[in-house]
């Protein structure tokens, strides 16, 4: 059992009401891998770009434990070794609203990068503790009053032209 599975098991039992209200469901890595490769094929055939192309900003707006960005980083067929340092520093973005999940997300993404690239520890600059649904609303004060430590990064992300959104949005069975 890896850290993602441990967290999912712990969170859904310890914080059942929160998990139910936020619609927390974690995507198996096999599904994330398949979706990432479908996005890659679409970018190549329809837009003549790839997930590794500079300036193709990629956002997982509801990252949970960071499975999508971690798997993207780990797969050299999606982003080459030459392109990965730039993508990691500039073009990859991962948002999460639950503080514990956001911490695990950052650790997982940073470990995936270090495992692949080696060298010194590189913190992931694209990690945000934020509510992706609310960050673009006019009356949004959550990022200015609650998540003040990353307010500047939220503003930077909002100014970007995000080209690819990956991941699964939060949902609950029976919602209409």
Contact map, one row per residue, 1 for C-alpha under 8 A:
11101100000000000000000000000000000000000000000000000000000000000000000000000000000000000000000000000000000000000000000000000000000000000000000000000000000000000000000000000000
11111100000000000000000000000000000000000000000000000000000000000000000000000000000000000000000000000000000000000000000000000000000000000000000000000000000000000000000000000000
11111110000000000000000000000000000000000000000000000000000000000000000000000000000000000000000000000000000000000000000000000000000000000000000000000000000000000000000000000000
01111111000000000000000000000000000000000000000000000000000000001000000000000000000000000000000000000000000000000000000000000000000000000000000000000000000000000000000000000000
11111111100000000000000000000000000000000000000000000000000000000000000000000000000000000000000000000000000000000000000000000000000000000000000000000000000000000000000000000000
11111111110000000000000000000000000000000000000000000000000000000000000000000000000000000000000000000000000000000000000000000000000000000000000000000000000000000000000000000000
00111111111000000000000000000000000000000000000000000000000000000000000000000000000000000000000000001000000000000000000000000000000000000000000000000000000000000000000000000000
00011111111100000000000011000000000000000000000000000000000000000000000000000000000000000000000000000000000000000000000000000000000000000000000000000000000000000000000000000000
00001111111110000000000000000000000000000000000000000000000000000000000000000000000000000000000000000000000000000000000000000000000000000000000000000000000000000000000000000000
00000111111111100000000000000000000000000000000000000000000000000000000000000000000000000000000000000000000000000000000000000000000000000000000000000000000000000000000000000000
00000011111111110010000000000000000000000000000000000000000000000000000000000000000000000000000000000000000000000000000000000000000000000000000000000000000000000000000000000000
00000001111111110010000100000000000000000000000000000000000000000000000000000000000000000000000000000000000000000000000000000000000000000000000000000000000000000000000000000000
00000000111111110000000000000000000000000000000000000000000000000000000000000000000000000000000000000000000000000000000000000000000000000000000000000000000000000000000000000000
00000000011111110000000000000000000000000000000000000000000000000000000000000000000000000000000000000000000000000000000000000000000000000000000000000000000000000000000000000000
00000000011111111110000000000000000000000000000000000000000000000000000000000000000000000000000000000000000000000000000000000000000000000000000000000000000000000000000000000000
00000000001111111111000000000000000000000000000000000000000000000000000000000000000000000000000000000000000000000000000000000000000000000000000000000000000000000000000000000000
00000000000000111111100000000000000000000000000000000000000000000000000000000000000000000000000000000000000000000000000000000000000000000000000000000000000000000000000000000000
00000000000000111111110000000000000000000000000000000000000000000000000000000000000000000000000000000000000000000000000000000000000000000000000000000000000000000000000000000000
00000000001100111111111110000000000000000000000000000000000000000000000000000000000000000000000000000000000000000000000000000000000000000000000000000000000000000000000000000000
00000000000000011111111100000000000000000000000000000000000000000000000000000000000000000000000000000000000000000000000000000000000000000000000000000000000000000000000000010000
00000000000000001111111100000000000000000000000000000000000000000000000000000000000000000000000000000000000000000000000000000000000000000000000000000000000000000000000000010000
00000000000000000111111100000000000000000000000000000000000000000000000000000000000000000000000000000000000000000000000000000000000000000000000000000000000000000000000001110000
00000000000000000011111110000000000000000000000000000000000000000000000000000000000000000000000000000000000000000000000000000000000000000000000000000000000000000000000001110000
00000000000100000011111111000000000000000000000000000000000000010000000000000000000000000000000000000000000000000000000000000000000000000000000000000000000000000000000001110000
00000001000000000010001111100000000000000000000000000000000000000000000000000000000000000000000000000000000000000000000000000000000000000000000000000000000000000000000001100000
00000001000000000000000111110000000000000000000000000000000000010000000000000000000000000000000000000000000000000000000000000000000000000000000000000000000000000000000000000000
00000000000000000000000011111011000000000000000000000000000000000010000000000000000000000000000000000000000000000000000000000000000000000000000000000000000000000000000100000000
00000000000000000000000001111111000000000000000000000000000000000000000000000000000000000000000000000000000000000000000000000000000000000000000000000000000000000000000000000000
00000000000000000000000000111111100000000000000000000000000000000011001000000000000000000000000000000000000000000000000000000000000000000000000000000000000000000000000000000000
00000000000000000000000000011111110000000000000000000000000000000000000000000000000000000000000000000000000000000000000000000000000000000000000000000000000000000000000000000000
00000000000000000000000000111111111000000000000000000000000000000000000000000000000000000000000000000000000000000000000000000000000000000000000000000000000000000000000000000000
00000000000000000000000000111111111100000000000000000000000000000011001000000000000000000000000000000000000000000000000000000000000000000000000000000000000000000000001000000000
00000000000000000000000000001111111110000000000000000000000000000001001100000000000000000000000000000000000000000000000000000000000000000000000000000000000000000000000000000000
00000000000000000000000000000111111111000000000000000000000000000000000000000000000000000000000000000000000000000000000000000000000000000000000000000000000000000000000000000000
00000000000000000000000000000011111111100000000000000000000000000000000000000000000000000000000000000000000000000000000000000000000000000000000000000000000000000000000000000000
00000000000000000000000000000001111111110000000000000000000000000001000100000000000000000000000000000000000000000000000000000000000000000000000000000000000000000000010000000000
00000000000000000000000000000000111111111000000000000000000000000000000000000100000000000000000000000000000000000000000000000000000000000000000000000000000000000000000000000000
00000000000000000000000000000000011111111100000000000000000000000000000000000000000000000000000000000000000000000000000000000000000000000000000000000000000000000000000000000000
00000000000000000000000000000000001111111110000000100000000000000000000000000000000000000000000000000000000000000000000000000000000000000000000000000000000000000000000000000000
00000000000000000000000000000000000111111111000001100000000000000000000000000100000000000000000000000000000000000000000000000000000000000000000000000000000000000000000000000000
00000000000000000000000000000000000011111111100001000000000000000000000000000000000000000000000000000000000000000000000000000000000000000000000000000000000000000000000000000000
00000000000000000000000000000000000001111111111000000000000000000000000000000000000000000000000000000000000000000000000000000000000000000000000000000000000000000000000000000000
00000000000000000000000000000000000000111111111111100000000000000000000000000000000000000000000000000000000000000000000000000000000000000000000000000000000000000000000000000000
00000000000000000000000000000000000000011111111111000000000000000000000000000000000000000000000000000000000000000000000000000000000000000000000000000000000000000000000000000000
00000000000000000000000000000000000000001111111100000000000000000000000000000000000000000000000000000000000000000000000000000000000000000000000000000000000000000000000000000000
00000000000000000000000000000000000000000111111100000000000000000000000000000000000000000000000000000000000000000000000000000000000000000000000000000000000000000000000000000000
00000000000000000000000000000000000000000111111110000000000000000000000000000000000000000000000000000000000000000000000000000000000000000000000000000000000000000000000000000000
00000000000000000000000000000000000000000011111111000000000000000000000000000000000000000000000000000000000000000000000000000000000000000000000000000000000000000000000000000000
00000000000000000000000000000000000000000011001111111000000000000000000000000000000000000000000000000000000000000000000000000000000000000000000000000000000000000000000000000000
00000000000000000000000000000000000000011011000111111001000000000000000000000100000000000000000000000000000000000000000000000000000000000000000000000000000000000000000000000000
00000000000000000000000000000000000000110010000011111001010000000000000000000110000000000000000000000000000000000000000000000000000000000000000000000000000000000000000000000000
00000000000000000000000000000000000000000000000011111101000000000000000000000111001100100000000000000000000000000000000000000000000000000000000000000000000000000000000000000000
00000000000000000000000000000000000000000000000011111111000000000000000000000000001000000000000000000000000000000000000000000000000000000000000000000000000000000000000000000000
00000000000000000000000000000000000000000000000000011111100000000000000000000000001001100010000000000000000000000000000000000000000000000000000000000000000000000000000000000000
00000000000000000000000000000000000000000000000000001111100000000000000000000000000000000010000000000000000000000000000000000000000000000000000000000000000000000000000000000000
00000000000000000000000000000000000000000000000001111111110000000000000000000000000000000010000000000000000000000000000000000000000000000000000000000000000000000111000000000000
00000000000000000000000000000000000000000000000000000111111000000000000000000000000000000111100000000000000000000000000000000000000000000000000000000000000000011111000000000000
00000000000000000000000000000000000000000000000000100001111100000000000000000000000000000011100000000000000000000000000000000000000000000000000000000000000000000111110000000000
00000000000000000000000000000000000000000000000000000000111110000000000000000000000000000001111000000000000000000000000000000000000000000000000000000000000000000101110000000000
00000000000000000000000000000000000000000000000000000000011111100001100000000000000000000000111000000000000000000000000000000000000000000000000000000000000000000000111000000000
00000000000000000000000000000000000000000000000000000000001111100000000000000000000000000000111100000000000000000000000000000000000100000000000000000000000000000000111010000000
00000000000000000000000000000000000000000000000000000000000111110000000000000000000000000000011110000000000000000000000000000000000100000000000000000000000000000000001111000000
00000000000000000000000000000000000000000000000000000000000111111111000000000000000000000000011100000100100000000000000000000000000000000000000000000000000000000000001100000000
00000000000000000000000101000000000000000000000000000000000001111110000000000000000000000000000101001100100000000000000000000000000000000000000000000000000000000000000000000000
00010000000000000000000000000000000000000000000000000000000000111110000000000000000000000000000000001101110100000000000000000000000000000000000000000000000000000000000000000000
00000000000000000000000000000000000000000000000000000000000000111111110000000000000000000000010000000001110110000000000000000000000000000000000000000000000000000000000000000000
00000000000000000000000000101001000000000000000000000000000000111111111000000000000000000000000000000000100110000000000000000000000000000000000000000000000000000000000000000000
00000000000000000000000000001001100100000000000000000000000100100111111100000000000000000000000000000000000000000000000000000000000000000000000000000000000000000000011000000000
00000000000000000000000000000000000000000000000000000000000100000111111110000000000000000001010000000000000010000000000000000000000000000000000000000000000000000000000000000000
00000000000000000000000000000000000000000000000000000000000000000111111111000000000000000000000000000000000110011000000000000000000000000000000000000000000000000000000000000000
00000000000000000000000000001001100000000000000000000000000000000011111111100000000000000000000000000000000000010000000000000000000000000000000000000000000000000000000000000000
00000000000000000000000000000000100100000000000000000000000000000001111111100110000000000000000000000000000000000000000000000000000000000000000000000000000000000000000000000000
00000000000000000000000000000000000000000000000000000000000000000000111111110110000100000000000000000000000010011001000000000000000000000000000000000000000000000000000000000000
00000000000000000000000000000000000000000000000000000000000000000000011111110000000000000000000000000000000000011001000000000000000000000000000000000000000000000000000000000000
00000000000000000000000000000000000000000000000000000000000000000000001111111110000000000000000000000000000000000000000000000000000000000000000000000000000000000000000000000000
00000000000000000000000000000000000000000000000000000000000000000000000011111111100000000000000000000000000000000000000000000000000000000000000000000000000000000000000000000000
00000000000000000000000000000000000000000000000000000000000000000000000000111111000000000000000000000000000000000000000000000000000000000000000000000000000000000000000000000000
00000000000000000000000000000000000010010000000001110000000000000000000110111111000000000000000000000000000000000000000000000000000000000000000000000000000000000000000000000000
00000000000000000000000000000000000000000000000000110000000000000000000110111111101100000000000000000000000000000000000000000000000000000000000000000000000000000000000000000000
00000000000000000000000000000000000000000000000000010000000000000000000000011111111100000000000000000000000000000000000000000000000000000000000000000000000000000000000000000000
00000000000000000000000000000000000000000000000000000000000000000000000000010011111110000000000000000000000000000000100000000000000000000000000000000000000000000000000000000000
00000000000000000000000000000000000000000000000000000000000000000000000000000001111110000000000000000000000000000000000000000000000000000000000000000000000000000000000000000000
00000000000000000000000000000000000000000000000000011100000000000000000000000011111111100000000000000000000000000000000000000000000000000000000000000000000000000000000000000000
00000000000000000000000000000000000000000000000000010000000000000000000010000011111111110000000000000000000000000000000000000000000000000000000000000000000000000000000000000000
00000000000000000000000000000000000000000000000000000000000000000000000000000000111111111000000000000000000000000000000000000000000000000000000000000000000000000000000000000000
00000000000000000000000000000000000000000000000000000100000000000000000000000000001111111110000000000000000000000000000000000000000000000000000000000000000000000000000000000000
00000000000000000000000000000000000000000000000000010100000000000000000000000000001111111111000000000000000000000000000000000000000000000000000000000000000000000000000000000000
00000000000000000000000000000000000000000000000000000000000000000000000000000000000111111111000000000000000000000000000000011100000000000000000000000000000000000000000000000000
00000000000000000000000000000000000000000000000000000000000000000000000000000000000011111111000000000000000000000000000000011100000000000000000000000000000000000000000000000000
00000000000000000000000000000000000000000000000000000000100000000000000000000000000001111111000000000000000000000000000000001100000000000000000000000000000000000000000000000000
00000000000000000000000000000000000000000000000000000111110000000000000000000000000001111111100000000000000000000000000000000100000000000000000000000000000000000000000000000000
00000000000000000000000000000000000000000000000000000000111000000000100000000000000000111111110000000000000000000000000000000100000000000000000000000000000000000000000000000000
00000000000000000000000000000000000000000000000000000000111110000000000000000000000000000011111000000000000000000000000000000111000000000000000000000000000010000000000000000000
00000000000000000000000000000000000000000000000000000000001111100100100000000000000000000001111100000000000000000000000000000111000000000000000000000000000000000000000000000000
00000000000000000000000000000000000000000000000000000000001111100000000000000000000000000000111110000100000000000000000000000011111100000000000000000000000000000000000000000000
00000000000000000000000000000000000000000000000000000000000011110000000000000000000000000000011111101100000000000000000000000001111100000000000000000000000000000000000000000000
00000000000000000000000000000000000000000000000000000000000001000000000000000000000000000000001111101100000000000000000000000000111100000000000000000000000000000000000000000000
00000000000000000000000000000000000000000000000000000000000000010000000000000000000000000000000111111100000000000000000000000000100000000000000000000000000000000000000000000000
00000000000000000000000000000000000000000000000000000000000000000000000000000000000000000000000111111110000000000000000000000000100000000000000000000000000000000000000000000000
00000000000000000000000000000000000000000000000000000000000000000000000000000000000000000000000001111111000000000000000000000000000000000000000000000000000000000000000000000000
00000010000000000000000000000000000000000000000000000000000000011000000000000000000000000000000111111111100000000000000000000000000000000000000000000000000000000000000000000000
00000000000000000000000000000000000000000000000000000000000000111000000000000000000000000000001111111111110000000000000000000011100000000000000000000000000000000000000000000000
00000000000000000000000000000000000000000000000000000000000000000000000000000000000000000000000000111111111000000000000000000000000000000000000000000000000000000000000000000000
00000000000000000000000000000000000000000000000000000000000000001100000000000000000000000000000000011111111100000000000000000000000000000000000000000000000000000000000000000000
00000000000000000000000000000000000000000000000000000000000000111110000000000000000000000000000000001111111110000000000000000010000000000000000000000000000000000000000000000000
00000000000000000000000000000000000000000000000000000000000000001100000000000000000000000000000000000111111111000000000000010010000000000000000000000000000000000000000000000000
00000000000000000000000000000000000000000000000000000000000000000000000000000000000000000000000000000011111111100000000000000000000000000000000000000000000000000000000000000000
00000000000000000000000000000000000000000000000000000000000000001110010000000000000000000000000000000001111111110000000000000000000000000000000000000000000000000000000000000000
00000000000000000000000000000000000000000000000000000000000000000110110010000000000000000000000000000000111111111000000000010000000000000000000000000000000000000000000000000000
00000000000000000000000000000000000000000000000000000000000000000000000000000000000000000000000000000000011111111100000011110000000000000000000000000000000000000000000000000000
00000000000000000000000000000000000000000000000000000000000000000000000000000000000000000000000000000000001111111110000000000000000000000000000000000000000000000000000000000000
00000000000000000000000000000000000000000000000000000000000000000000011011000000000000000000000000000000000111111111000000000000000000000000000000000000000000000000000000000000
00000000000000000000000000000000000000000000000000000000000000000000010011000000000000000000000000000000000011111111110000000000000000000000000000000000000000000000000000000000
00000000000000000000000000000000000000000000000000000000000000000000000000000000000000000000000000000000000001111111111111000000000000000000000000000000000000000000000000000000
00000000000000000000000000000000000000000000000000000000000000000000000000000000000000000000000000000000000000111111110000000000000000000000000000000000000000000000000000000000
00000000000000000000000000000000000000000000000000000000000000000000000011000000000000000000000000000000000000011111110000000000000000000000000000000000000000000000000000000000
00000000000000000000000000000000000000000000000000000000000000000000000000000000100000000000000000000000000000001111111000000000000000000000000000000000000000000000000000000000
00000000000000000000000000000000000000000000000000000000000000000000000000000000000000000000000000000000000000001111111100000000000000000000000000000000000000000000000000000000
00000000000000000000000000000000000000000000000000000000000000000000000000000000000000000000000000000000000000000100111110000000000000000000000000000000000000000000000000000000
00000000000000000000000000000000000000000000000000000000000000000000000000000000000000000000000000000000000000000100011111000000000000000000000000000000000000000000000000000000
00000000000000000000000000000000000000000000000000000000000000000000000000000000000000000000000000000000000001000100001111100000000000000000000000000000000000000000000000000000
00000000000000000000000000000000000000000000000000000000000000000000000000000000000000000000000000000000000001000100000111110000000000000000000000000000000000000000000000000000
00000000000000000000000000000000000000000000000000000000000000000000000000000000000000000000000000000000000001000000000011111000000000000000000000000000000000000000000000000000
00000000000000000000000000000000000000000000000000000000000000000000000000000000000000011000000000000000010011000000000001111110000000000000000000000000000000000000000000000000
00000000000000000000000000000000000000000000000000000000000000000000000000000000000000011100000000000000000000000000000000111110000000000000000000000000000000000000000000000000
00000000000000000000000000000000000000000000000000000000000000000000000000000000000000011111110000000000000000000000000000011111000000000000000000000000100000000000000000000000
00000000000000000000000000000000000000000000000000000000000000000000000000000000000000000000111000000100110000000000000000011111100000000000000000000000000000000000000000000000
00000000000000000000000000000000000000000000000000000000000000000000000000000000000000000000111100000100000000000000000000000111110000000000000000000100110000000000000000000000
00000000000000000000000000000000000000000000000000000000000000000000000000000000000000000000001111100100000000000000000000000011111000000000000000100100000000000000000000000000
00000000000000000000000000000000000000000000000000000000000000000000000000000000000000000000001110000000000000000000000000000001111100100000011000100000010000000000000000000000
00000000000000000000000000000000000000000000000000000000000000000000000000000000000000000000001110000000000000000000000000000000111111100000011000000000000000000000000000000000
00000000000000000000000000000000000000000000000000000000000011000000000000000000000000000000001110000000000000000000000000000000011111110000000000000000000000000000000000000000
00000000000000000000000000000000000000000000000000000000000000000000000000000000000000000000000000000000000000000000000000000000001111111000000000000000000000000000000000000000
00000000000000000000000000000000000000000000000000000000000000000000000000000000000000000000000000000000000000000000000000000000001111111001010000000000000000000000000000000000
00000000000000000000000000000000000000000000000000000000000000000000000000000000000000000000000000000000000000000000000000000000011111111001011000000000010000000000000000000000
00000000000000000000000000000000000000000000000000000000000000000000000000000000000000000000000000000000000000000000000000000000000111111101000000000000000001000000000000000000
00000000000000000000000000000000000000000000000000000000000000000000000000000000000000000000000000000000000000000000000000000000000011111111000000000000000000000000000000000000
00000000000000000000000000000000000000000000000000000000000000000000000000000000000000000000000000000000000000000000000000000000000000011111000000000000000000000000000000000000
00000000000000000000000000000000000000000000000000000000000000000000000000000000000000000000000000000000000000000000000000000000000000001111100000000000000000000000000000000000
00000000000000000000000000000000000000000000000000000000000000000000000000000000000000000000000000000000000000000000000000000000000001111111111100000000000000000000000000000000
00000000000000000000000000000000000000000000000000000000000000000000000000000000000000000000000000000000000000000000000000000000000000000011111111000000000000000000000000000000
00000000000000000000000000000000000000000000000000000000000000000000000000000000000000000000000000000000000000000000000000000000011001100001111111100000000000000000000000000000
00000000000000000000000000000000000000000000000000000000000000000000000000000000000000000000000000000000000000000000000000000000011000100001111111110110010000000000000000000000
00000000000000000000000000000000000000000000000000000000000000000000000000000000000000000000000000000000000000000000000000000000000000000001111111110010000000000000000000000000
00000000000000000000000000000000000000000000000000000000000000000000000000000000000000000000000000000000000000000000000000000000000000000000111111110000000000000000000000000000
00000000000000000000000000000000000000000000000000000000000000000000000000000000000000000000000000000000000000000000000000000000000000000000111111110000000000000000000000000000
00000000000000000000000000000000000000000000000000000000000000000000000000000000000000000000000000000000000000000000000000000000110000000000011111111110000000000000000000000000
00000000000000000000000000000000000000000000000000000000000000000000000000000000000000000000000000000000000000000000000000000000000000000000001111111110000000000000000000000000
00000000000000000000000000000000000000000000000000000000000000000000000000000000000000000000000000000000000000000000000000000000000000000000000000111111000000000000000000000000
00000000000000000000000000000000000000000000000000000000000000000000000000000000000000000000000000000000000000000000000000000001100000000000001000111111110000000000000000000000
00000000000000000000000000000000000000000000000000000000000000000000000000000000000000000000000000000000000000000000000000000000000000000000001100111111111000000000000000000000
00000000000000000000000000000000000000000000000000000000000000000000000000000000000000000000000000000000000000000000000000000000000000000000000000001111111100000000000000000000
00000000000000000000000000000000000000000000000000000000000000000000000000000000000000000000000000000000000000000000000000000101000000000000000000000111111110000000000000000000
00000000000000000000000000000000000000000000000000000000000000000000000000000000000000000000000000000000000000000000000000000001010000100000001000000111111111000000000000000000
00000000000000000000000000000000000000000000000000000000000000000000000000000000000000000000000000000000000000000000000000000000000000000000000000000011111111100000000000000000
00000000000000000000000000000000000000000000000000000000000000000000000000000000000000000000000000000000000000000000000000000000000000000000000000000001111111110000000000000000
00000000000000000000000000000000000000000000000000000000000000000000000000000000000000000000100000000000000000000000000000000000000000000000000000000000111111110000000000000000
00000000000000000000000000000000000000000000000000000000000000000000000000000000000000000000000000000000000000000000000000000000000000010000000000000000011111110000000000000000
00000000000000000000000000000000000000000000000000000000000000000000000000000000000000000000000000000000000000000000000000000000000000000000000000000000001111111000000000000000
00000000000000000000000000000000000000000000000000000000100000000000000000000000000000000000000000000000000000000000000000000000000000000000000000000000000111111100000000000000
00000000000000000000000000000000000000000000000000000000100000000000000000000000000000000000000000000000000000000000000000000000000000000000000000000000000000111110000000000000
00000000000000000000000000000000000000000000000000000001111000000000000000000000000000000000000000000000000000000000000000000000000000000000000000000000000000011111100000000000
00000000000000000000000000000000000000000000000000000001110000000000000000000000000000000000000000000000000000000000000000000000000000000000000000000000000000001111100000000000
00000000000000000000000000000000000000000000000000000001111000000000000000000000000000000000000000000000000000000000000000000000000000000000000000000000000000000111110000000000
00000000000000000000000000000000000000000000000000000000011110000000000000000000000000000000000000000000000000000000000000000000000000000000000000000000000000000111111000000000
00000000000000000000000000000000000100000000000000000000011110000001000000000000000000000000000000000000000000000000000000000000000000000000000000000000000000000001111100000000
00000000000000000000000000000001000000000000000000000000000111100001000000000000000000000000000000000000000000000000000000000000000000000000000000000000000000000000111110000000
00000000000000000000000000100000000000000000000000000000000001100000000000000000000000000000000000000000000000000000000000000000000000000000000000000000000000000000011111000000
00000000000000000000000000000000000000000000000000000000000011000000000000000000000000000000000000000000000000000000000000000000000000000000000000000000000000000000001111100000
00000000000000000000011110000000000000000000000000000000000001000000000000000000000000000000000000000000000000000000000000000000000000000000000000000000000000000000000111110000
00000000000000000000011110000000000000000000000000000000000000000000000000000000000000000000000000000000000000000000000000000000000000000000000000000000000000000000000011111010
00000000000000000001111100000000000000000000000000000000000000000000000000000000000000000000000000000000000000000000000000000000000000000000000000000000000000000000000001111110
00000000000000000000000000000000000000000000000000000000000000000000000000000000000000000000000000000000000000000000000000000000000000000000000000000000000000000000000000111110
00000000000000000000000000000000000000000000000000000000000000000000000000000000000000000000000000000000000000000000000000000000000000000000000000000000000000000000000000011111
00000000000000000000000000000000000000000000000000000000000000000000000000000000000000000000000000000000000000000000000000000000000000000000000000000000000000000000000000111111
00000000000000000000000000000000000000000000000000000000000000000000000000000000000000000000000000000000000000000000000000000000000000000000000000000000000000000000000000000111
